[in-house]
């Protein structure tokens, strides 16, 4: 999540299948570019330094990925954006094999053309709905993925069908025994949606941590929470210290804190799933 921008037709843009507009614009606050969809920043990319992760929740995802065992990764990403995390993995773990599923072909084409991937990057983009795309992945990926990342937004909301226990079971089936699932969840005061998401994921992958800015984690303001989950203990020995150090100080809730976080929250099913809350427009003003 980010800030609103004024309309600008001078930068590369594409009309998406759902009718919105995606644009690539220079970042106002740092080096690199941002992918902006319907005036909401979705991704930041620095072509000169793909390890530069500007958005706070992406920094936290990167911190978890850095804790995974050394060497190339087999990864599946749901939601392409500007391919920030796939680029990061390609740069930090050469030889990684990555599959990306993106609903919007015009968005993928815009990014490919104006924010090109490095030569030789083992990143394949598949066009289609995230859930249907998971079912069409090569059978060899089942039980063999080191990492699955779910970061899918239609506008500023995660679609309902990508929030249920049935969906997370499909993602868990991709993971190797110690593989890790990362889910970006946006929610506001009270965190009712995020609590249900954490409770739902924990039913499938019992080792779970929630990473966020402290004020967001306390439910005091709208923001992004990253849920990390696995069937095996999460590799988080050094993560709390790293998160507290910044550059965007945060914390990770685990164990008893997660138990308290999800207490009383109902598991989401396909029958009662809803989209994530829509943020107030003022969230994007800086």
N, C-alpha and C positions, 0 to 999 in steps of 0.2 A: 504494500500500500504506500502511497506517496502523496503528491500534491497536485492540485489542478494547474493547468497551464492555459494561457490564452491560445486561441486558434491561430494557426500559422500554416499557410499553404506553400511556403518556400522550401519546406523540408520534404524528403521522400515520404510518400504515404500510399496507403492502399485501402480500398473499401472492402470491408469484411463481408462474409456471407450473411451474417446476421444484421447487416446494414450499418454498423458502426465504422469508424475510421481509425486505422492504426497509422502512427507517424513515428519516424525516427528523428530525434532532435538532439543537439549538443546538450550535455548536462550543464545546468546553471551553477552547480555547486562544486563540481570536481571534474576531472578529466573524463573523456569518454562520451558515450551517448546513452540516451534513454529511449526505450520503446514506450510510447504513450498510446493507449487505446481508449477512445471516447473520453479524452482529456484526463485519464487516470494513468500515471506512470506505472508500468508493469515490470520493467526490467532495466537494469543498467549494465552496460558492457564497455570495457576499456580494451580496444583492440591491441594496444601496445602492451598491456599488462592484464592478461585474463585472470590473474590471481587477485586483482583489485575488485573486491566485493563491497559495493557501496551501500546497498540497502541492508538495514540492520538484520532482518530475519534471514537474509541470504548469508550474511556473515556467520550467523549461528548455525545454519546448515553446513557451511564450510567447516566450522569448528568440529562438528560431529564427524564429518567425512574424514577429516584429518586424523581422527582417532582410530579409524579402521586399519586393519593390518596392512603393512607396506606392500606396494606393488600395484599392478594394474587391477582395475575393477571391472566387473560385469554389472552394468547399471541400466535401469529402465526409468525414464522420466515421463510423467504425465503432465502435459502442458509445456509448450516449448518456450513461450516468451521470446526473449532474445538469446536463449541458450546459454545463460550465464553460468549455471552450475555444470552443464556438460563441458563448456569451455574450461572451467576451473579444473575439472577432473582430468581433462585431456592434457592440461599444462602441468599439473602436479603429479599425475600418474600415467606417464606415456605408455601406450599399448592397451589402454582401457577400451572395452567394447561397450558402446552405449546405444540404446534405442530410445527415441523420443517420439511420443504420440501427441499430435496437435490437431485440433478440430479444424482450424481455419487455414486452408491452403493459401489464401492471399497473404496472410500474416507470415507464414513460413517462407514464402517466396520473397517478400519484402526484406526479411532478415537475411536470407541467403544472399540477396543481391547487394544490400547496402552495409551489412555487417558480416562479411564472409567468414566462414570457418577456416581455421588454419589448414594448410595442405596436409593431407594424410591423416586428418582427425578421424578416428573410428567412431563417428557419430552418424547414425542413420535416422532420418526423420520419416515417420509414417503419418499419413493424414487420416483422421477419423475421430470419432468419439472415444474418449479415454477408456471407458469400460469395454466397449466393443473392441477397441484396439488391443487391450490386454488379452482378450480371448483369441485374437488372431496372431499373437506373437509366436515365434518358432517354439516348438515343443521342447527344444533343447534348453530353453531358458527356465523352464519349470524346475524349481528347487535349486537353481544355480546362480541366482542373482545375489551379489554382495550388497546391493543398494537398490531400493525403489523409492522414488521421490514423487509425491503427489502434490502438485501446486497448480491446480486448475481453477481458473476464474472466468466466468462469463460476465463481462463488465467488472463489477467489484464484488461479485458473489460466487461462491462455489455451488455448482448445480447439485440439486438434492440427490440425484442418483449416484453421486460420488461421495456420499457421506454415510452409507449404511454398513451394517455388519456383513451383509452378503458381498458388498464390494470389497471390503477389507479382507475377507477370506480369499477372494481372488488375487489380491495383491500378496497376501502372505504365502500363497502357493508358489509364487515366483522366487521367494527368498531361499537362499542356502541356509543351512542350520544356524549359522551365526550372522546371517544377513540382517540388514537394518532397513526399516521403513521410516521415511521422513515425510511428515504431512504439514503443510502450511495451513493454519486455521486463523481466520480473522474474526474477532468478536469484540463486543463492547461491554459496558458495565454489567456486572453480574455474571458474565461468562457462561450463560446457560447453554449456548451452542457448543462452546469449547469443552465444557464439562461432559456433555453427552458424547462428543467426539472422542475424548480421552477414554471414557467408560467403554465405548464401543470398540475402540482399537485394543484396549486392554483385554477384552474378551477373546480376542484372536491372538494377540502377541503380548504375553503377560509382563515382559520386562519393558518398562515404559518410563520415559522422562519427558518433562514439559519445559521448554526453554522460552524465556520471554523477559522483556523489561519488567522490573519488579512491580511498577505501578500497573502494568497491563495484567500481570499474573495475579495481582490482588483484585482485579476487576474494577479498577478505578477509572480507566479510560479505554477507548477503542484502540486496538492494535493487533499485531500478529503474534501468534504463539506457534512455535515449532514443536510438534509431537514426534519424538523418536521412540521407536518400538522394535522389539526383537523377541524371538523365542529364547534366545540366550542372553545372559547378562550383558548389558550395554557397556561398550568400552569407554567409560567416562571418568577414569581415574583422575586425569588432569583437567577435565572440562570445567568444573566449577571455578577453579582459579583463573583459567583463561577467560571465561565469560565475565567474571568480576573485573578483570583488568581492562576490558574494553577492546577496541575503541568505543564500543557502544555497551556500557556496563549492563549486565543481565545476570540471571541466575537460572539454574536448572532444578526443578522440583523432581524428586524421586522418592521411592519407598513410601513412608508414612505420609509425606506431603502430598503425593499423588493420590493415595487412598482417601485423604481428607478432601482433595480437590474434586474427586468424582463421587463422593458420598451422596447417595440419593439420586444420582443422575441415571436416567433410563437409557438403555442401549437403543440405538437407532436401527430400524429395519427398513426394508424397501417400502413397506406398507405405510410408514409414518414419517419418512424422511422429508426434510425441508431444506431449502437453500440457506446458506449462511446469511447472517444479518447484513443489510445494506448500510454502509457507513454514512454518516452525515457528511454532506458536501464540504463542510468546513474543515474536515479532517485533512483535506488535500491543499489547504491554503497555508503557505509559510511566509 
